[in-house]
Amino acid sequence: MNRIADEILNNNHFDPFQYLGVHSRAELTDRLLARTLQPQAAEVALLSSGQEWPMDRTHPEGIYECELKRDDLDYPDLEPFDYQYKVTYRSGDIHLINDPYRFPVLLDEADRYLFNSGTNYSLYNLFGAQMGMHLKVNGTLFRVWAPNARSVSVVGHFNGWDSRVHQMRVLGSSGIWELFIPGLVEDELYRFRIRTADGEILEKSDPFQFFAENRPQTASMIRNLQRYEWHDQQWQEKKLATPPYDQPISIYEVHPGSWRRDPDNNERFLTFKELADQLVPYVKDMGFTHIELMPVMEHPLDESWGYQVTGFFSVTSRYGVPDDFMFFVDICHQNGIGVILDWVPAHFPKDVHGLARFDGTALYEHEDPRIGAHPEWGTLIYNYGRQEVSNFLIASALFWLDKYHIDGLRVDAVASMLYLDYARQEGEWIPNCYGGRENLEAIEFIKHMNSVIYDRYPGTLMIAEESTSFYGVSKPADQGGLGFGFKWNMGWMNDILGYFSKDPFYRKYHHNALTFSMMYAQSENFILPLSHDEVVHGKGSLLDKMPGDDWQKFANLRLLLLYLYLHPGKKLLFMGGEFGQRSEWYCKTSLDWHLLEMGPYHHQSLEFMRQLNHFYLQHPPLWQLDYDHRGFSWLDLEDQDNSIISFLRASKDPYDHLVCLLNFTPQTLEDYKIGVPKLGDYELTFCSDEAQFGGSGVCHDVRSRAVDEPFARAPYHVLAKVPPLAGLVLKPLAKEN
């Protein structure tokens, strides 16, 4: 026993329960031996059955022992029996405490097996700091996975950050360490202190923490996620009843720390409750259907925008507590707005308090930097082939859907997960077992994750940010795809922004950039993004990309946004684009809302975006057949001399269609022929050149009768006046008899 005592006092033992707590005496079966480690105590006594037994200090570092006769107890056959320690500290304070070493193993073998096999999907209900009651004692149950550690302790203010006091035990070969600490309540700070196999001491945040200190502090915090009362049942029922593919989706992408800040203190973020009061009404009025938040998981560095995550189950403390974020999501749902979170399973930072070499080994990452380190971002790559790591990530995704009622996850940097040679030169990567560049383990993880999510939460929007032509990103996993529901159309975004940056005089030489996307528009379930990545790092704002004077810049911006909404695919716009933010986005300050008070253009742009969103919502041809070839057909794609295209958008009702024309030059054309699919009258129903939007006002509310004569790819045509740098939308007035 002296050897075990020394090992425990030196944080060098895998199971302190063998020594601490109450044990039967082998040589005296009618006796029990109680033993506790209380380094700061002056005296300790054991209390049970209304009696008190003084304990002897048997080691100078604070080991106390006493012997009990079974006959002296009211329940001599109950082990562990009910008792407490009365601890008199050197300060004179006296506390009654329950012994953490009186509790049995609380994680059953089935849960351990499922975790080690990668299929215990509700890990967030088992790991981390779980508040609850065991043996009629309230406290917090801690679990952590550290299979290569020599010992693990829970440390915090409650034990003076002394790693000797609350040492955990490992549960067999599972690599899971467990300890129930009585009396610990919400908001207590804690960390895991780990002694590695090499004897190194590491202090780590809890990978499953539900909350944490505000940066730059890194301690985890005990938090109850069970008390919030949700009021979004109607939203949840509607979401399950309405598949997203034939519904309107227009997403407003938001960085919550810089959408708007405290007007009296630009250093202070708005809280989630303030965002519920300000952002939600704004988004509802503007007509967006969803808010996509850049990562709200805990992260150390503001400048990472949240994409270098250290708290995979922890909403960041920058904007409030978990209940505040639940309130924000609830208010969104009550106002008919969905919430999508950016989620980052592609990599994680090297911060010493995080996952990097968590138990002294490459546990979550690969040992070999050729597959374990990301050269472009200076981060580490998950070992997707390790079942426990895969389980950790899938549980993280499910956690946000379960606990926070999130409607979708936009998975960041999928391309970097799919390819072993991503951002690497020849010789800097290791081929897969077939000699190829595909990361087979990551691909299997993605399929597994999407299958589980859609099985448990079938209404979820699973969205891939994937920039290559990898096959079947948004095809079902059982049909050879990756199993996502949607994919960002990065090709369209790059082509169209490159096109708009050119002087209109030269656009006719790049006409293919307007039309090429339709060659593959139905190959995936695309979302068309104008995202944050295009308005940072010297790229300029959307408005700043546009050529010409201010009038032309805003006309081009309206035309870009109109093309976004007329093109097949769901929509995404990064904050600020709607009112013509002039400077590129900077995460440490508010958007330039003051521009709305400086001249008419910004207000007019905002009004245009509001009316465009509502026009989109009201017209099924713009969203009902986004992923069906019947929903789009060219009317004229060959007028490159005028830089004009026209096309048809149709709904499931073939007569319910819209004729769309876009003019990408500043010229006004009289009596321009526009192909139409039906005879009868067409009326102008939307035009980006209206004076109220800051346009020239060339558009007029007029009707045009179709001429029974083919034009371009259409059987009939109408004549219309085409405004400069603008688009117009025509609709048939009534069905012919």
Buried (B, 14 or more C-beta within 10 A) or exposed (E): EEEBBEBBBBBBBBBBBBBBBBBEEEEEEEBBBBBBBBBBBBBBBBBBBEEEBEBEBEBEBBBBBBEBEBEEBEEBEEBBBBBBBBBBBEEEEEEEBBBBBBBEEBBEEEBBEBBBEBBBBBBBBBBBBBBEEBBEBEBBBBBBBBBBBBBBBBBBEBBEBBBBBBBBBBBEEBBBBBBBBBBBEEEBBBBBBBBBEEEEEBBBBBBBBBBBBEBEEBBBBBBBBEEBEBEBEEBBEEBEEEEBBBBBBBBBBBBBBBBBBEEEEEEEBBBBBBBBEEBBEBBBEBBBBBBBBBBBBBBBBBEBBBBBBBBBBBBBBBBBBBBBBBBBBBBBBBEEBBBBBBBBBBBBBBBEBBBBBBBBBBBBBBEEBBBBBBBEBEBBBBBBBBBBBBBBBBBBBBBBBBBBBBBBBBBBBBBBBBBBBBEBEEEEBEEBEEEEBBBBBBBBBBBBBBBBBBEEBEBBBBBBBBBEEBEBBBBBBEEEBBBBBBBBBBBBBEBBBEBBBBEBEEBBEBBEBBBBBBEEBBBBBBBBBBBBBBBBEEBBBBBBBBBBEBBBBBBBBBBBBBBBBBBBBBBBBBBBBBBBBBBBBEBEEBBBBEBBEEEEBBBBBBBBBBBBBBBBBEBBBBBBBBBBEEBBBBBBBEBBEBBBBBBBBBBEEEEBBBBBBBBBBBEBBEEBBBBBBBBBBBEBBBBBBBEEBBBBEBBEEEEBEBBEEEBBBBBBBBBBBBBBBBBBBBBBEEEEE
